[in-house]
Amino acid sequence: MKSRGNEMRDKKNPGGSFVLVGTSLPVNRMGYGAMQLAGQDGDKRVWGPPRDIPGAIAVLREAVASGVNHIDTSDFYGPHVTNQIIKQALHPYPEDLVIVTKVGARRGADGSWHHARSRQEIIDAVHDNLRNLGLDALQVVNLRLGGFAAPEDEPFEEPLSTLAELKRQGLVQHIGLSTVSPQQLAEAQAITEIVCIQNLYNVAQRGDDRFIEDLAAQGIAYVPYFPLGGFSPLQSAELNAVAASVQATPMQVALAWLLQRAPNILLIPGTSSVGHLRENLAASTLELPPDTIAELDRIASAARRAT
Ligand SMILES: NC(=O)c1ccc[n+]([C@@H]2O[C@H](COP(=O)([O-])OP(=O)(O)OC[C@H]3O[C@@H](n4cnc5c(N)ncnc54)[C@H](OP(=O)(O)O)[C@@H]3O)[C@@H](O)[C@H]2O)c1
């Protein structure tokens, strides 16, 4: 299948831009998610260094050279590894680069993921991110709540108030939330300003449709994680057929669909490969006609029926 990779190489504003609410931070809508840059050790995913560190550095440098100025990361990717590679590849950082990190989890020695939401754990996580990224202040920090896929009903006043306190101290500039419900956002807004929401959403999993509209009305960015399906990349006959009809790849269609879905959606597709990065960035020049969008709606209906 034809990839639109070469058409995009020197485009400097992939996907248009969006200013994070209450900030002076304009970010290009086509960003990059750095989680895939960490390694894997047997069953332990997002763990340890990658096999090809120069390759990981090349991905980051090419992303930024191609106009990406929004990189999503966390110090629990690796742990520490992804942030250290970002620093190695890009520090001193370009003026316009916005690095968004997240806190609220820690890794067990067996690669497991645990909540880390006490006041001290949040403070330590912010300092770990500052040190490993080589920054004096973190531009945006997401508090990670919920499970891997869906929000959970749980208290979060302590970790969020701690982040707000770190913001007052100047160590954090802006705060976002991950894996939350609209109700949790409203509760959080009573504590501090929220500039972005990072939840699971893609062409097949559209549980946040209404939430995205509400956030758009408030000017809050919606940043879907697993835009390509995450650890199990999207596979669908409908997606393949649409991709063939518009002479693109299925992953490009999945990303173009998100860009067209709502103006407050910012993309952070993850990849460890320069080839896939180019393919993904090129999706920002792909326009999907209305009949194609209707075809893609069938993927979500089929996914709903399967669950
Ligand atoms: N807030 C949260 O709780 C949370 C959770 C998960 C992720 N995130 C963030 O969201 C970002 C995006 O999620 P993600 O990286 O897990 O998943 P994703 O972007 O949906 O998909 C990444 C997977 O797709 C593959 N891929 C990427 N481009 C491709 C292409 N053009 N063709 C074929 N395969 C391709 C990657 O493999 P290759 O490396 O081989 O390209 C990787 O296996 C992460 O990097 C992370 O920053 C946040």
The ligand as an SDF file (V2000), in Angstrom:
LIG
                    3D

 48 52  0  0  0  0  0  0  0  0999 V2000
   -1.8160    8.4420   29.6790 N   0  0  0  0  0  0  0  0  0  0  0  0
   -1.6120    7.1640   29.6040 C   0  0  0  0  0  0  0  0  0  0  0  0
   -1.9770    6.3960   30.5030 O   0  0  0  0  0  0  0  0  0  0  0  0
   -0.9340    6.6030   28.4020 C   0  0  0  0  0  0  0  0  0  0  0  0
   -1.0240    5.2380   28.1200 C   0  0  0  0  0  0  0  0  0  0  0  0
   -0.3980    4.7620   26.9900 C   0  0  0  0  0  0  0  0  0  0  0  0
    0.3150    5.6280   26.1590 C   0  0  0  0  0  0  0  0  0  0  0  0
    0.4080    6.9440   26.4450 N   0  0  0  0  0  0  0  0  0  0  0  0
    1.1140    7.8750   25.5450 C   0  0  0  0  0  0  0  0  0  0  0  0
    0.4830    7.7950   24.2800 O   0  0  0  0  0  0  0  0  0  0  0  0
    1.4620    7.5860   23.2610 C   0  0  0  0  0  0  0  0  0  0  0  0
    0.8340    6.8120   22.1080 C   0  0  0  0  0  0  0  0  0  0  0  0
    0.4590    5.5210   22.5310 O   0  0  0  0  0  0  0  0  0  0  0  0
    1.2790    4.2210   22.1390 P   0  0  0  0  0  0  0  0  0  0  0  0
    2.6290    4.5920   21.6320 O   0  0  0  0  0  0  0  0  0  0  0  0
    1.2060    3.3000   23.2750 O   0  0  0  0  0  0  0  0  0  0  0  0
    0.3780    3.5710   21.0400 O   0  0  0  0  0  0  0  0  0  0  0  0
   -0.0010    3.9350   19.5110 P   0  0  0  0  0  0  0  0  0  0  0  0
    0.5810    5.2550   19.1330 O   0  0  0  0  0  0  0  0  0  0  0  0
   -1.4390    3.7020   19.3770 O   0  0  0  0  0  0  0  0  0  0  0  0
    0.7030    2.7570   18.7160 O   0  0  0  0  0  0  0  0  0  0  0  0
    2.0470    2.4460   18.8410 C   0  0  0  0  0  0  0  0  0  0  0  0
    2.2530    1.0880   18.1790 C   0  0  0  0  0  0  0  0  0  0  0  0
    1.9520    1.1940   16.7840 O   0  0  0  0  0  0  0  0  0  0  0  0
    3.1170    0.8700   16.0140 C   0  0  0  0  0  0  0  0  0  0  0  0
    3.1610    1.8340   14.9140 N   0  0  0  0  0  0  0  0  0  0  0  0
    3.3590    3.1650   14.9790 C   0  0  0  0  0  0  0  0  0  0  0  0
    3.3080    3.7160   13.7510 N   0  0  0  0  0  0  0  0  0  0  0  0
    3.0590    2.7160   12.8920 C   0  0  0  0  0  0  0  0  0  0  0  0
    2.8870    2.6430   11.4880 C   0  0  0  0  0  0  0  0  0  0  0  0
    2.9520    3.7470   10.7390 N   0  0  0  0  0  0  0  0  0  0  0  0
    2.6550    1.4250   10.9250 N   0  0  0  0  0  0  0  0  0  0  0  0
    2.5660    0.3200   11.6840 C   0  0  0  0  0  0  0  0  0  0  0  0
    2.7240    0.3110   13.0270 N   0  0  0  0  0  0  0  0  0  0  0  0
    2.9670    1.5060   13.6280 C   0  0  0  0  0  0  0  0  0  0  0  0
    4.2900    1.0120   16.9500 C   0  0  0  0  0  0  0  0  0  0  0  0
    5.3140    0.1130   16.5800 O   0  0  0  0  0  0  0  0  0  0  0  0
    6.7410    0.6370   15.9930 P   0  0  0  0  0  0  0  0  0  0  0  0
    7.5180    1.1210   17.1490 O   0  0  0  0  0  0  0  0  0  0  0  0
    7.2810   -0.5800   15.3480 O   0  0  0  0  0  0  0  0  0  0  0  0
    6.4190    1.7120   15.0030 O   0  0  0  0  0  0  0  0  0  0  0  0
    3.6650    0.6000   18.2770 C   0  0  0  0  0  0  0  0  0  0  0  0
    3.6230   -0.8030   18.3850 O   0  0  0  0  0  0  0  0  0  0  0  0
    2.5740    6.8420   23.9900 C   0  0  0  0  0  0  0  0  0  0  0  0
    3.7930    6.8990   23.2660 O   0  0  0  0  0  0  0  0  0  0  0  0
    2.5820    7.5440   25.3190 C   0  0  0  0  0  0  0  0  0  0  0  0
    3.3710    8.7390   25.2240 O   0  0  0  0  0  0  0  0  0  0  0  0
   -0.2160    7.4480   27.5430 C   0  0  0  0  0  0  0  0  0  0  0  0
  1  2  1  0
  2  3  2  0
  2  4  1  0
  4  5  1  0
  4 48  2  0
  5  6  2  0
  6  7  1  0
  7  8  2  0
  8  9  1  0
  8 48  1  0
  9 10  1  0
  9 46  1  0
 10 11  1  0
 11 12  1  0
 11 44  1  0
 12 13  1  0
 13 14  1  0
 14 15  2  0
 14 16  1  0
 14 17  1  0
 17 18  1  0
 18 19  2  0
 18 20  1  0
 18 21  1  0
 21 22  1  0
 22 23  1  0
 23 24  1  0
 23 42  1  0
 24 25  1  0
 25 26  1  0
 25 36  1  0
 26 27  1  0
 26 35  1  0
 27 28  2  0
 28 29  1  0
 29 30  1  0
 29 35  2  0
 30 31  1  0
 30 32  2  0
 32 33  1  0
 33 34  2  0
 34 35  1  0
 36 37  1  0
 36 42  1  0
 37 38  1  0
 38 39  2  0
 38 40  1  0
 38 41  1  0
 42 43  1  0
 44 45  1  0
 44 46  1  0
 46 47  1  0
M  CHG  2   8   1  16  -1
M  END
$$$$
